[in-house]
Amino acid sequence: MVVLRYLVILLTYIGLGLGYLPGLRMNRATIALVGAALLMALGLLDLPAAWSAIDYKTLVFLFGMMIISANLAASGFFQLAIDYTIRHIHSPFGLLIVLTFGSGFLSALFLNDTIALILTPLVVGITQLLKLNPIPYLLALAGATNLGSVATLSGNPQNILIGSFSGISYLDFAKALTPLALVSLVIQVVWLWWLYPEVRSLRPYLKVEPPHYRIFKPLLIKSLLITAGLLIAFLVGIPTAEATLIAAGLLLVTRRLKPERILQKVDWDLLLMFCGLFILTEGVQKLGALEWFSRFVHEPLSILGVTVLLSNLVSNVPAVLLLHHLIPHPDTQTWLLLAAASTLAGNLTLLGSVANLIVAEAVAKRGYRLTFGDHLRFGLPLTVVTLALTYFWIF
């Protein structure tokens, strides 16, 4: 029975790392849920224990942020940002800078996966209109969504988890890691400038008309006001889950927009995957499998190394769920290291973060190819430098 339990956990984490199981039509959400169900079937957990393992605050925060992002997308906010970019940025290098810092800023406020999903087709459209090589700009988008999301608790799912587990406030977290995110974005610009000579040009390109889109002004104003109020609530210390749910509730009060249009944009797969991961992690803890990791997390450098390794083997969210039991609760520095390392490790390979995969898959549907080698050439040096910077910044 014990062997079967370990086998289920092993296969589940392999599937989570790959994103599929060979021969089966399963995504990460179904893999996590099936793995959790099998652990209950094998008697490791009962339903009350599995239910209590789920961190509802994290799920509420994620759901609320998805509702807010969906409203901003429906209002035309992101298309408006792209339009502004085309009209006011007049060179390939200018576009690289605005895309890097713009997507990094948006990823700090909203979930990085959402920003990658929304902006990828827009970036492809801009580069096609301007007759530019899309690959360096897509790498900039994928990298910046990871780097920018380091700055805040709302930037990515693993930061949301760490905020819930550690009790670090939104403002304290942002004060500690925003400078790191900004410097990392600068490093990315310099590295892409070195890798791709065509992005160095400061010569104006021919002006083109941006793609047609619609702005729903009442919804745009309402969404921006509520989002601004939410950020203020974060800064004054209102609990993030409660504040986000209230903001989402206010946005769902509408006379014009059908609720189905917003609720269809919620990434239910991600929420279900989190439920399964919480249960899986509880099962791993009950089996005592975390004791093997505990010998490697006694000092910062080893924590950094284990986090990077796990983040690229099983992805960063499962890595944080596995490691958070081993982090001393009041040790703010170590929690910040876990947050930064698990996020920055996502730039190491194409498989390192969901944002990378979103960009690669979305661009493949439009006839381009972002290869593993292209990403590794960009991501490996960037990750090594930013992780070294992280270690010295925090410790």
C-alpha positions in Angstrom: 0.0 0.0 0.0 2.8 2.4 0.9 4.5 1.7 -2.5 1.3 2.4 -4.3 0.9 5.7 -2.5 4.4 6.8 -3.4 3.8 5.6 -7.0 0.7 7.8 -7.3 2.5 10.8 -5.9 5.5 10.3 -8.2 3.3 9.9 -11.3 1.2 12.9 -10.4 4.2 15.2 -10.0 5.7 13.9 -13.3 2.4 14.7 -15.0 2.4 18.1 -13.4 5.9 18.8 -14.6 5.1 17.7 -18.1 1.6 19.1 -18.3 0.3 15.8 -19.5 0.5 12.0 -19.0 1.5 10.0 -22.2 -1.4 8.3 -23.8 -4.0 10.2 -21.7 -6.0 13.3 -22.4 -5.3 15.0 -19.1 -4.2 18.5 -18.2 -2.6 19.7 -15.0 -5.9 20.3 -13.3 -7.2 16.8 -13.9 -3.8 15.2 -13.1 -3.8 17.0 -9.7 -7.4 16.1 -8.9 -7.0 12.4 -10.0 -3.9 12.1 -7.9 -5.7 13.6 -4.9 -8.6 11.2 -5.4 -6.3 8.2 -5.7 -4.6 9.1 -2.4 -8.0 9.1 -0.7 -8.9 5.8 -2.4 -5.7 4.3 -1.0 -6.7 5.4 2.5 -4.0 8.1 3.1 -6.5 10.8 3.5 -10.3 10.9 4.2 -12.6 13.6 2.8 -12.6 15.9 5.9 -8.8 15.9 6.0 -8.6 16.6 2.2 -11.2 19.4 2.6 -9.3 21.0 5.5 -6.1 20.9 3.5 -7.5 23.3 0.9 -6.4 26.9 1.6 -9.7 28.8 0.8 -8.0 32.2 1.2 -5.7 31.5 -1.8 -8.6 30.3 -3.9 -10.7 33.4 -3.1 -7.8 35.7 -3.9 -7.2 33.9 -7.2 -10.8 34.0 -8.2 -11.2 37.6 -7.4 -8.1 38.6 -9.4 -9.4 36.6 -12.4 -12.8 38.5 -12.2 -11.0 41.8 -12.1 -8.7 40.9 -15.0 -11.7 39.7 -17.1 -13.5 43.0 -16.6 -10.5 45.0 -17.6 -10.1 42.8 -20.7 -13.8 43.2 -21.6 -13.6 46.9 -21.2 -10.8 47.2 -23.8 -8.1 48.3 -21.3 -5.4 46.0 -22.6 -6.1 46.9 -26.3 -6.0 50.6 -25.3 -2.5 50.1 -23.8 -1.3 48.4 -27.0 -2.8 51.2 -29.1 -1.0 53.8 -27.0 2.2 51.8 -27.5 1.9 51.8 -31.3 1.1 55.5 -31.5 3.8 56.8 -29.2 6.7 54.4 -29.4 8.6 54.8 -32.7 11.5 52.4 -32.7 12.2 48.7 -32.2 14.2 49.4 -29.1 11.5 51.7 -27.7 9.0 48.9 -28.3 11.2 46.4 -26.4 11.5 48.8 -23.4 7.8 49.6 -23.2 6.8 45.9 -23.6 9.2 44.8 -20.9 8.3 47.4 -18.3 4.6 47.5 -19.3 4.0 43.8 -19.0 6.2 43.7 -15.9 4.1 46.4 -14.3 0.8 44.8 -15.3 2.0 41.4 -14.0 2.8 43.0 -10.6 -0.8 44.1 -10.3 -2.6 41.2 -11.8 -1.8 37.5 -12.3 1.2 37.0 -14.7 -0.4 34.1 -16.5 -3.4 36.3 -17.3 -1.2 39.1 -18.7 0.7 36.6 -20.8 -2.5 35.1 -22.2 -4.0 38.6 -23.1 -0.8 40.2 -24.4 0.6 37.4 -26.6 -1.7 37.8 -29.5 -1.4 41.6 -29.3 2.4 41.4 -29.4 2.3 39.1 -32.4 -0.1 41.5 -34.1 2.1 44.5 -33.4 5.3 42.8 -34.7 3.4 41.7 -37.8 2.2 45.2 -38.5 5.7 46.7 -38.0 7.4 43.8 -39.8 9.6 43.0 -36.9 11.0 39.6 -35.7 8.5 38.6 -33.0 10.8 36.2 -31.1 12.8 38.8 -29.0 9.5 40.6 -28.1 7.8 37.3 -27.1 10.8 36.4 -25.0 10.6 39.9 -23.4 6.9 39.3 -22.7 7.4 35.9 -21.2 10.4 37.0 -19.1 8.9 40.3 -17.9 5.6 38.6 -16.8 7.7 36.4 -14.5 10.2 39.2 -13.4 7.5 41.8 -12.8 5.3 39.4 -10.8 8.1 39.1 -8.2 7.2 42.5 -6.9 3.8 41.8 -5.2 1.7 39.2 -3.6 -0.9 39.5 -6.4 1.7 39.0 -9.1 1.5 35.2 -9.4 -0.1 32.1 -7.8 3.0 31.1 -5.8 3.2 34.6 -4.2 -0.4 34.4 -3.3 0.3 31.1 -1.6 3.3 32.5 0.3 1.3 35.6 1.4 -1.3 33.2 2.9 1.2 30.9 4.6 3.6 33.6 5.9 1.3 36.4 6.9 3.6 39.0 5.2 1.6 42.1 4.4 1.1 43.3 0.8 3.1 46.5 1.5 6.0 44.8 3.3 6.3 42.3 0.5 6.2 45.0 -2.2 8.8 47.1 -0.3 11.2 44.1 -0.1 10.9 42.8 -3.7 9.9 45.7 -6.0 13.5 47.0 -6.3 14.6 43.4 -7.2 11.9 43.2 -9.9 12.9 46.6 -11.4 16.6 45.8 -11.6 15.8 42.3 -13.1 13.7 44.0 -15.8 16.6 46.2 -16.7 18.9 43.2 -16.9 16.5 41.5 -19.2 16.4 44.5 -21.6 20.3 44.6 -21.7 20.4 40.9 -22.3 17.9 41.0 -25.2 19.8 44.0 -26.6 22.9 41.8 -26.7 21.2 38.7 -28.1 19.2 40.3 -30.9 21.0 43.1 -32.8 17.8 44.0 -34.6 16.1 45.3 -31.5 18.9 47.8 -30.9 17.6 50.2 -33.6 16.5 53.6 -32.6 15.3 54.5 -36.1 11.6 55.3 -36.4 9.6 52.6 -38.2 6.8 53.5 -40.5 3.6 54.5 -38.8 0.8 52.0 -39.0 -2.8 52.0 -38.0 -3.4 49.9 -34.9 -5.9 47.0 -35.1 -9.6 47.9 -34.7 -11.0 47.5 -31.2 -13.9 48.7 -29.0 -13.7 50.5 -25.7 -16.6 50.2 -23.3 -16.1 53.4 -21.5 -18.5 53.0 -18.5 -17.0 49.5 -17.8 -13.4 50.8 -18.2 -14.0 53.7 -15.7 -15.7 51.4 -13.3 -13.0 48.7 -13.5 -10.1 51.2 -13.1 -11.8 52.9 -10.1 -12.4 49.6 -8.4 -8.9 48.3 -9.2 -7.4 51.5 -7.8 -9.5 51.1 -4.6 -8.3 47.5 -4.3 -4.7 48.5 -4.5 -5.3 51.1 -1.8 -7.0 48.5 0.3 -3.9 46.3 -0.1 -1.6 49.1 0.9 -3.5 50.0 4.1 -3.5 46.4 5.2 -7.0 45.1 4.6 -6.7 41.3 4.2 -6.1 40.5 0.5 -8.6 37.7 0.1 -11.5 39.8 1.5 -10.5 42.9 -0.4 -10.3 41.1 -3.7 -13.6 39.3 -3.3 -15.4 42.6 -2.4 -13.8 44.2 -5.5 -14.9 41.3 -7.7 -18.4 41.4 -6.3 -18.7 45.1 -7.1 -17.6 44.5 -10.6 -20.2 41.8 -11.1 -23.0 44.3 -10.3 -23.8 45.5 -13.8 -26.7 46.3 -16.1 -25.0 45.8 -19.5 -22.5 43.0 -19.3 -23.7 39.4 -19.3 -22.2 37.6 -16.3 -21.4 34.5 -18.5 -19.0 36.7 -20.5 -16.9 37.3 -17.3 -17.3 33.9 -15.6 -16.2 32.2 -18.8 -12.9 34.0 -18.5 -12.2 32.6 -15.0 -9.5 30.0 -15.2 -11.5 27.2 -13.4 -8.8 24.7 -14.4 -6.2 26.7 -12.3 -8.6 26.8 -9.3 -9.2 23.1 -9.5 -5.5 22.4 -9.9 -4.9 24.3 -6.7 -7.5 22.2 -4.8 -5.8 19.0 -6.0 -2.3 20.3 -5.2 -3.3 21.3 -1.6 -4.6 17.7 -1.1 -1.5 16.2 -2.7 0.8 18.2 -0.5 -1.1 17.1 2.6 -0.7 13.5 1.4 3.1 14.0 0.9 3.3 15.4 4.4 1.4 12.5 5.9 3.7 10.0 4.2 6.7 11.8 5.7 8.2 12.4 2.2 9.1 16.0 3.2 11.7 14.7 5.6 14.0 14.0 2.7 13.9 17.7 1.6 14.3 19.0 5.2 18.1 18.1 5.2 18.6 20.5 2.3 16.8 23.6 3.6 18.9 24.6 6.6 20.5 27.6 5.0 19.6 30.1 2.3 21.8 28.8 -0.5 20.5 25.3 -0.2 16.9 26.6 -0.1 17.6 28.6 -3.2 19.0 25.5 -5.0 16.2 23.2 -4.0 13.6 25.8 -5.0 15.0 26.3 -8.4 15.4 22.5 -9.0 11.8 21.7 -7.9 10.3 24.7 -9.7 11.7 23.3 -13.0 10.9 19.7 -12.3 7.3 20.1 -11.1 6.6 23.8 -11.7 6.8 26.6 -9.2 3.3 26.3 -7.6 3.8 22.7 -6.6 7.3 23.5 -5.5 6.1 26.2 -3.1 3.4 23.9 -1.7 6.0 21.2 -1.1 8.5 23.5 0.6 6.3 25.8 2.7 6.0 23.3 5.5 9.8 23.4 6.0 10.1 27.3 6.2 10.0 28.7 9.8 6.9 30.8 10.1 8.4 34.1 11.4 11.4 34.0 9.1 10.4 36.7 6.6 13.8 36.7 4.7 13.4 33.0 3.9 9.8 33.4 2.8 10.9 36.2 0.5 13.7 34.1 -0.9 11.2 31.3 -1.6 8.9 33.7 -3.4 11.6 35.3 -5.5 13.5 32.1 -6.3 10.3 30.1 -7.3 9.3 32.9 -9.6 12.7 33.7 -11.2 13.4 30.0 -11.7 10.4 30.1 -14.1 12.7 31.9 -16.7 15.2 29.1 -16.7 13.5 26.9 -19.3 10.4 27.0 -21.5 8.8 24.5 -19.1 9.7 26.6 -16.0 6.4 28.6 -15.8 2.9 28.5 -17.1 3.4 32.0 -18.5 6.2 30.7 -20.8 4.0 27.9 -22.0 1.1 30.2 -22.7 3.3 32.4 -24.9 4.8 29.4 -26.7 1.4 27.8 -27.4 -0.4 31.0 -28.3 2.3 32.0 -30.8 2.4 28.5 -32.4 -1.2 28.9 -33.4 -0.2 32.0 -35.3 2.5 30.3 -37.4 5.6 31.1 -35.3 7.8 28.9 -33.2 9.4 29.7 -29.9 11.7 26.7 -29.4 13.1 25.3 -26.2 16.6 26.3 -27.4 15.6 29.9 -28.2 14.2 30.2 -24.7 17.1 28.4 -23.0 19.6 30.8 -24.7 17.7 33.7 -23.3 16.5 32.2 -19.9 19.6 30.4 -18.5 21.9 33.5 -18.2 19.0 35.7 -17.1 18.0 33.3 -14.4 21.5 32.8 -13.1 22.1 36.5 -12.8 18.8 37.4 -11.3 19.0 34.5 -8.7 22.4 35.7 -7.7 21.1 39.2 -7.3 18.2 37.9 -5.3 20.4 36.1 -2.8 22.6 39.1 -2.2 19.6 41.5 -2.1 17.7 39.5 0.6 20.6 38.3 2.6 
